[in-house]
Amino acid sequence: MVLTHGLLPKPLPSNDVVVGQLVLDPLHPERDGFWSELAREQVDDLNDYHIQLRYKDVFSVDTEGRFLANYGAKFDLGRVYRQPNLLTVTAEQMIQRTSQSPSKAFEAVLSDPEARDWIHGLAAKQQDFYIVVGLTELKNAVFKRAKLQDAGASNRLSEQPIEKGAKVPRVVRRDSTLGRGSEAHVSGVFGMDVRRVQARITRPEEPHALADLGFRWSYYNVPGSTTKEQLMVGLGKPLKADELRTMLDLTEEDVQTNLDAISQLSLDALSAAASPMLRPSSPALRGRSPSPHPMLRGLSNEMAH
């Protein structure tokens, strides 16, 4: 079975997002959003669940290290033949949660006055947001580098461990903090049905704009308004995998990768300092270490003399 939800450019932690959640950034649901406890039961009742054991798939990765597309275990050779960066994935479980009626789930969330207050604040700033109406989660997924055998004459793949520092999502690499030098077993959300939402504060007599086409609109009175204002909220179509991919802030990902590398070096240094083989006179315990830059080393020697 191929993922029916849009493939995310990188996996998300499973406890960061649920069906029915309103988010400002689909790729960072933990930053800001709204989840209605009042609508939880209605939203959950609309969900359809599918569980598959021993799930297999083939992913492609773009040149920037983001998941690009997935093809299923029984892939079409023509679709993957010219893909240079292929990964196989095997997982203990694939769990899909899909709202059977995204519009009804959205209406259930909008019935919560607190949700409307949150949306009203965004509408005042003309800020779009999103609602999650479907999730695909993988449990204990393992990724490997894949290449077509027989020069693409067959659908057979050869697999190799993903090399350290490879341009792939950080958490699936062997050197990830989850993998600790072996194959990383990753659990998280890999696919998402996320809809764009627009909200505006208008009056009932105001006409719709052409840009409103393609959205399903609902209207709510604004409490306390002396000018009969209304809150218009429109539910859009699902975001495609390409749209989600371009939303990923690669600069931030690179910074986080460097921070993780620095943290690991610090842990290695602490481990070395704690070694019983080291003595107080050992260079590893001195407060200052020589600079690796040759010019700076020369200056240091001159100052010493």
Residue pairs with C-beta under 8 A, 6 or more apart in sequence:
1 50
1 52
1 55
1 72
1 94
2 57
2 70
2 71
2 72
3 57
3 70
3 136
3 190
3 191
4 96
4 98
4 134
4 136
4 191
4 193
5 96
5 98
5 134
5 135
5 136
5 191
5 192
5 193
6 191
6 192
6 193
6 194
6 238
6 239
6 240
6 241
6 243
6 244
7 59
7 67
7 68
7 69
7 70
7 190
7 191
7 241
7 244
8 27
8 67
8 189
8 190
8 191
8 192
8 241
8 244
9 27
9 66
9 67
9 169
9 244
9 245
9 247
9 248
10 27
10 66
10 67
10 169
10 170
10 171
10 248
10 253
11 138
11 169
11 171
11 172
11 186
11 188
11 189
11 190
12 27
12 29
12 188
12 189
12 192
13 30
13 188
13 189
14 137
14 187
14 188
14 189
16 29
16 30
16 189
17 23
17 29
17 132
17 135
17 189
17 192
18 35
18 132
18 135
19 43
19 44
19 47
19 97
19 99
19 105
19 132
19 133
19 134
19 135
20 35
20 36
20 39
20 40
20 43
20 44
20 99
20 105
20 108
20 109
20 131
20 132
20 133
21 29
21 33
21 34
21 35
21 131
21 132
22 33
22 34
22 35
22 109
22 115
22 118
22 119
22 129
22 130
22 131
22 197
23 29
23 32
23 33
23 129
23 130
23 131
23 132
23 194
24 31
24 32
24 33
24 122
24 127
24 129
24 130
25 31
25 32
25 130
25 247
26 130
26 132
26 192
26 194
26 239
26 244
26 247
27 244
27 247
27 248
27 249
29 132
33 129
34 114
34 115
34 118
34 119
36 43
36 108
36 109
36 112
36 114
36 115
38 111
38 112
38 114
39 105
39 108
39 109
39 111
39 112
39 115
42 104
42 105
42 108
43 99
43 105
43 108
43 109
46 99
46 100
46 101
46 104
46 105
46 108
47 97
47 98
47 99
47 100
48 97
48 98
48 99
48 100
49 95
49 96
49 97
49 98
50 94
50 95
50 96
50 98
51 93
51 94
51 95
51 96
52 93
52 94
53 92
53 93
54 90
54 91
54 92
55 89
55 90
55 91
55 92
55 93
55 94
55 138
55 141
56 73
56 88
56 89
56 90
56 91
57 70
57 71
57 72
57 73
57 88
57 89
58 70
58 71
58 72
58 73
58 75
58 80
58 86
58 87
58 88
58 89
58 146
58 157
59 67
59 68
59 69
59 70
59 71
59 86
59 87
59 88
59 89
59 143
60 67
60 68
60 69
60 70
60 71
60 80
60 83
60 85
60 86
60 87
61 67
61 68
61 85
61 86
61 87
61 167
61 168
61 169
62 68
62 85
62 245
63 85
63 167
64 167
64 250
65 166
65 167
65 168
65 169
65 250
65 253
66 169
66 245
66 248
66 250
67 169
67 190
67 241
67 245
68 83
68 85
68 241
68 245
69 79
69 241
71 79
71 80
74 155
75 155
77 148
77 152
77 154
77 155
80 86
80 148
81 148
81 152
85 167
85 168
86 145
86 146
86 147
86 148
86 157
87 143
87 144
87 145
87 146
87 162
87 168
87 172
88 143
88 144
88 146
88 157
88 159
89 138
89 141
89 142
89 143
90 141
90 142
91 138
91 139
91 140
91 141
91 142
92 139
92 140
93 138
93 139
93 140
94 136
94 137
94 138
94 139
95 136
95 137
95 138
95 139
96 134
96 135
96 136
96 137
96 191
97 134
97 135
97 137
98 133
98 134
98 193
99 105
99 133
99 134
99 193
102 131
102 133
102 134
102 193
102 195
102 235
103 216
103 235
105 131
105 133
106 131
106 133
106 195
106 197
106 216
106 218
106 235
107 218
109 115
109 131
110 116
110 119
110 218
110 220
110 233
116 220
116 231
119 129
119 197
119 199
119 231
119 233
120 199
120 201
120 222
120 231
122 128
122 129
122 199
123 199
123 200
123 201
123 231
123 232
124 201
126 200
128 196
128 197
128 198
128 199
129 197
129 199
130 194
130 195
130 196
130 197
130 239
131 194
131 195
131 197
131 235
132 192
132 193
132 194
133 193
133 194
133 195
134 191
134 192
134 193
134 194
135 189
135 191
135 192
135 193
136 189
136 190
136 191
136 192
137 187
137 188
137 189
137 190
138 186
138 187
138 188
138 190
139 187
140 185
140 186
140 187
141 172
141 185
141 186
141 187
141 190
142 183
142 184
142 185
142 186
143 162
143 168
143 172
143 184
143 186
144 159
144 160
144 161
144 162
144 183
145 159
145 160
145 161
145 162
145 163
145 166
146 157
146 158
146 159
147 157
147 158
147 160
148 154
148 155
148 156
148 157
148 158
149 156
149 157
149 158
150 156
161 174
161 183
162 168
162 172
162 173
162 174
163 174
164 173
164 174
164 175
165 173
165 175
166 173
170 176
170 253
170 256
170 257
170 260
171 177
171 178
171 184
171 186
171 188
172 184
172 186
173 179
173 184
174 181
174 182
174 183
174 184
175 181
176 184
176 186
177 260
177 264
178 184
178 185
178 186
179 185
192 244
193 238
194 238
194 239
194 244
195 235
195 236
195 237
195 238
195 239
196 236
196 237
196 239
197 233
197 234
197 235
197 236
198 212
198 215
198 233
198 234
198 236
199 231
199 232
199 233
199 234
200 231
200 232
201 222
201 229
201 230
201 231
201 232
202 229
202 230
202 232
203 227
203 228
203 229
203 230
204 219
204 228
204 230
208 217
212 234
214 236
214 237
215 234
215 235
215 236
216 234
216 235
217 232
217 233
217 234
217 235
218 232
218 233
218 234
218 235
219 230
219 231
219 232
219 233
220 230
220 231
220 233
221 228
221 229
221 230
221 231
222 229
222 230
222 231
269 284
272 278
272 284
273 284
273 285
278 284
278 285
279 285
283 289
290 297
290 300
291 297
291 300
